[in-house]
Amino acid sequence: MNYKMIVTLLMIILVVVFTVQNAAVVTVTFLVWNIEISRALLIFLVLFIGIIIGWLSRSHVKR
């Protein structure tokens, strides 16, 4: 196996372990809404939002 495949398999294993360990349902309250979502999905969602905000602010600063 090559280097990229080994790294990819390790990352997939880490994501699966993380997801299994954080499968508990949490309640998120935002203004008047209450949403029940798994903790792992919430962490990935917040990470994705942070990446998008960073990407947008970086492109704005470059101009």
Secondary structure as UniProt FT lines:
FT   HELIX           3..21
FT   STRAND          25..30
FT   TURN            31..32
FT   STRAND          33..38
FT   HELIX           39..62
//
